[in-house]
Amino acid sequence: MPGLIMERMKDMLKDKVVLLTGGADGIGWECALAYASAGAKVCIADLNAAGRDKLAKLPGEGHSFLLCDVTSDTAVGQLFAEIGKVYGKLDAVHNNAGIAQPARPLHDTEDAEWEALMRVNLKSIYLTTRHGIALLRASNGCILHTSSLVGSIGQENHAAYVATKGAVNALTKAMALDYAADGIRVNAVAPAAIRTPMLEAWSAEQPQPEIMQRYLDRLQPLGAMPAGDVIADACVFLLSDAARFITGCILPVTGGAELGYRAMI
């Protein structure tokens, strides 16, 4: 089912400029489609150059794609300088860029894997905030992070990734307090199992991928593992004026995956 944004949320982000990191595929691309459908001008920042070719699929006008390594201070500084030059303002930053590998316990995680997760999933938020805060203060804008349910409840054999998402949740609350006086809201969205290329890669690493796939499809009481449009609809709300008095929220969009004991046979 396509996201409800197409019918019910038109103009919720009318004329807002939204920076979306990691927007070339997966949940990020679904968010790009939803933001554009809601009237926003979307600036996708991604290392996947193929995202540039997808811009034409976004409804509306004024969208852009900037090739950017969000772990590089220089690159992120240039990104915000370009946004200021092209748009003259910035209403929202959605920190969506992330990686999930390796699927291992902590003692089996290599130094390079740990460092990569910390750079992409956490340092990128530090850099976009440092370079973007002046533009966001000028617009009383908002910040949104893509977290994960595992940041709250944990996950077996995925320690380093879980650590980064727990840190994202803590950052969300700290940043919400720090920037409330500027009128800047800071929230996070926390998916469970969403059908994306990143989750498929993680599933393939498991000892019995077929069993894992069946498990993920039964994880949510509301139904089988959905596509990223269910996350995108929630993100439109959090970036919109309808959420104007919501900050420091870690919003679970999980189909009830975290609710109580269930028979999974």
Backbone hydrogen bonds, N-H to C=O, Kabsch-Sander energy under -0.5 kcal/mol:
donor,donor_aa,acceptor,acceptor_aa,energy
6,M,3,G,-1.5
7,E,4,L,-1.2
8,R,4,L,-3.0
9,M,4,L,-0.5
9,M,5,I,-1.1
12,M,9,M,-1.9
13,L,38,A,-2.5
14,K,11,D,-1.3
15,D,39,G,-2.3
16,K,13,L,-2.3
18,V,16,K,-0.6
18,V,41,K,-2.6
19,L,92,A,-2.8
20,L,18,V,-0.5
20,L,43,C,-2.8
21,T,19,L,-0.5
21,T,94,H,-2.2
22,G,45,A,-2.6
23,G,20,L,-0.6
23,G,45,A,-0.5
28,G,25,D,-0.8
29,W,25,D,-1.0
30,E,26,G,-1.8
31,C,27,I,-2.3
32,A,28,G,-2.3
33,L,29,W,-2.4
34,A,30,E,-2.2
35,Y,31,C,-3.2
36,A,32,A,-2.3
37,S,33,L,-2.3
38,A,34,A,-1.6
39,G,36,A,-1.5
40,A,35,Y,-2.6
41,K,16,K,-3.1
42,V,40,A,-0.6
43,C,18,V,-3.0
44,I,42,V,-0.6
44,I,64,S,-2.7
45,A,20,L,-2.4
46,D,44,I,-0.5
46,D,66,L,-1.4
49,A,47,L,-1.0
51,G,48,N,-2.2
52,R,49,A,-1.7
53,D,50,A,-0.7
54,K,50,A,-0.6
54,K,51,G,-0.7
55,L,51,G,-0.5
55,L,52,R,-1.0
57,K,54,K,-2.1
58,L,55,L,-2.0
64,S,42,V,-2.5
66,L,44,I,-2.9
68,C,46,D,-1.4
70,V,68,C,-0.9
72,S,69,D,-2.0
73,D,71,T,-0.5
76,V,72,S,-2.5
77,G,73,D,-2.2
78,Q,74,T,-2.2
79,L,75,A,-2.1
80,F,76,V,-2.1
81,A,77,G,-1.8
82,E,78,Q,-2.2
83,I,79,L,-2.1
84,G,80,F,-2.4
85,K,81,A,-1.9
86,V,82,E,-2.9
87,Y,83,I,-2.8
88,G,83,I,-1.0
88,G,84,G,-0.7
91,D,17,V,-2.1
92,A,17,V,-1.6
93,V,142,C,-1.9
94,H,19,L,-3.4
95,N,93,V,-0.7
95,N,144,L,-3.0
96,N,94,H,-1.4
104,R,102,P,-1.1
108,D,105,P,-1.1
109,T,106,L,-1.6
114,W,110,E,-2.5
115,E,111,D,-2.6
116,A,112,A,-2.1
117,L,113,E,-2.1
118,M,114,W,-2.2
119,R,115,E,-2.3
120,V,116,A,-2.6
121,N,117,L,-2.3
122,L,118,M,-1.3
123,K,118,M,-2.5
124,S,119,R,-1.4
125,I,122,L,-0.9
126,Y,122,L,-1.7
127,L,123,K,-2.5
128,T,124,S,-2.5
129,T,125,I,-2.1
130,R,126,Y,-2.4
131,H,127,L,-2.4
132,G,128,T,-1.6
133,I,129,T,-1.7
136,L,132,G,-2.2
137,R,133,I,-2.6
138,A,134,A,-1.8
139,S,135,L,-1.1
140,N,136,L,-0.8
140,N,137,R,-0.6
141,G,136,L,-2.5
142,C,91,D,-1.8
143,I,185,R,-2.8
144,L,93,V,-2.8
145,H,187,N,-2.0
146,T,95,N,-2.3
147,S,145,H,-0.9
147,S,189,V,-2.8
149,L,191,P,-3.1
151,G,148,S,-1.6
152,S,149,L,-2.0
153,I,149,L,-1.9
154,G,150,V,-2.1
158,H,155,Q,-0.8
159,A,104,R,-1.2
162,V,158,H,-2.5
163,A,159,A,-2.4
164,T,160,A,-1.7
165,K,161,Y,-2.0
166,G,162,V,-2.4
167,A,163,A,-1.9
168,V,164,T,-2.0
169,N,165,K,-1.9
170,A,166,G,-1.9
171,L,167,A,-2.9
172,T,168,V,-2.3
173,K,169,N,-1.6
174,A,170,A,-2.3
175,M,171,L,-3.3
176,A,172,T,-2.0
177,L,173,K,-1.7
178,D,174,A,-2.4
179,Y,175,M,-2.4
180,A,176,A,-0.6
180,A,177,L,-0.5
182,D,179,Y,-1.0
183,G,180,A,-1.9
184,I,179,Y,-2.0
185,R,141,G,-1.0
185,R,183,G,-0.6
187,N,143,I,-2.3
188,A,249,C,-2.8
189,V,145,H,-2.4
190,A,251,L,-3.3
192,A,253,V,-0.8
194,I,192,A,-0.7
195,R,226,P,-3.3
196,T,194,I,-1.2
200,E,196,T,-2.2
201,A,197,P,-2.0
202,W,198,M,-1.9
203,S,199,L,-2.9
204,A,200,E,-1.9
205,E,201,A,-0.8
205,E,202,W,-1.0
206,Q,203,S,-1.4
212,M,208,Q,-2.2
213,Q,209,P,-2.3
214,R,210,E,-1.8
215,Y,211,I,-2.4
216,L,212,M,-2.7
217,D,213,Q,-1.7
218,R,214,R,-0.9
218,R,215,Y,-0.9
219,L,215,Y,-0.6
219,L,216,L,-0.6
222,L,255,G,-1.8
223,G,220,Q,-1.9
230,V,227,A,-1.2
231,I,228,G,-0.6
232,A,228,G,-2.1
233,D,229,D,-2.1
234,A,230,V,-1.0
235,C,231,I,-2.2
236,V,232,A,-2.3
237,F,233,D,-1.6
238,L,234,A,-2.2
239,L,235,C,-1.9
240,S,236,V,-1.0
240,S,237,F,-0.9
241,D,12,M,-0.6
243,A,237,F,-0.5
243,A,240,S,-1.5
244,R,241,D,-1.6
246,I,243,A,-2.1
247,T,245,F,-0.5
248,G,186,V,-3.3
251,L,188,A,-2.9
251,L,249,C,-0.7
253,V,190,A,-1.9
257,A,254,T,-0.8
259,L,256,G,-2.0
260,G,258,E,-1.1
264,M,262,R,-0.6
